[in-house]
């Protein structure tokens, strides 16, 4: 059996917060506004994994109105989700992640992000891919005020995840 999950997350970029993508700090003058550390890539990945396994969603497991998750490390949140996935008997075939962000450029950080995600999930780096797209100066992504992430994953007899990401 193959299942595919879809996850996405959208956060406003604000001054005074770090920009963290896939557990990697990206030097930039703005970062994600969020209840936790705001790592939209890991949030979207967690949602896609949970969806593929029919095990709920990230907001259900880590409600944004619960003070215990304030400034939580999203690597820990994803690790917790992944343990649930493994306990349910699923394995990851691959995760293909798209980050929609006008700036900064993500390519210089791509391999570090892939390594970080592979490490969190205890999978091979060739099971994780990350790419970024700009808004070409158009819309909420192109204006640089928002970014969005999405992911998809596939797993035969296990699960797959697809994710999309972006920036406001």
C-alpha positions, -999 to 999 in steps of 0.1 A, spaced: 0 0 0 12 35 -8 -2 66 9 5 102 1 1 131 25 -1 168 18 10 194 43 15 231 41 21 260 64 21 298 60 36 323 83 42 361 81 78 372 82 85 397 109 115 414 123 130 402 156 125 365 149 150 340 135 143 324 101 144 287 106 138 262 78 140 225 82 157 230 116 184 252 100 189 289 110 190 310 78 206 344 82 180 370 73 166 402 88 132 386 93 118 353 106 86 334 110 59 347 133 45 317 151 36 302 184 65 278 183 98 286 166 77 290 134 96 265 112 70 262 84 90 235 66 90 211 95 53 220 104 42 212 68 63 180 68 47 169 101 12 176 87 19 156 55 32 127 75 3 127 99 -22 130 70 -6 101 50 -9 79 81 -44 92 90 -31 101 125 -44 137 128 -27 170 122 -1 191 139 -26 216 153 -44 188 171 -12 174 186 4 207 194 -24 233 197 -11 269 191 -32 282 220 -14 258 245 14 277 264 36 246 266 43 249 228 53 286 230 87 289 212 89 250 210 117 236 189 100 223 157 126 196 154 112 181 186 77 184 173 86 166 141 105 139 160 74 133 182 52 130 151 77 107 134 77 84 165 39 81 162 43 73 125 69 46 131 48 31 160 19 28 136 41 8 113 48 33 85 81 40 67 90 70 46 98 64 9 106 100 1 96 136 9 97 163 -17 95 198 -2 89 231 -19 95 264 -2 79 294 -17 99 324 -5 110 356 -23 142 360 -3 166 350 10 179 325 -15 175 289 -1 199 271 -25 230 278 -3 213 261 26 196 233 8 220 205 17 221 215 54 183 215 54 181 181 37 207 167 62 187 182 92 154 166 81 171 133 73 187 133 108 154 141 125 136 113 107 166 89 109 164 83 71 189 86 42 194 121 28 184 108 -7 149 103 7 146 140 13 146 168 -13 140 205 -8 136 232 -35 126 268 -34 105 290 -57 101 327 -56 69 346 -64 87 364 -92 77 396 -75 40 388 -76 14 383 -49 20 378 -12 50 355 -18 66 379 -43 61 409 -21 83 392 5 58 395 33 47 359 35 62 325 28 46 292 23 58 256 25 44 224 12 55 188 11 46 154 -3 59 121 7 55 86 -7 60 53 9 52 19 -5 33 -1 20 41 28 42 37 65 36 46 93 13 46 130 19 42 161 -3 48 195 11 45 231 -2 60 261 15 58 298 11 65 332 26 43 362 34 
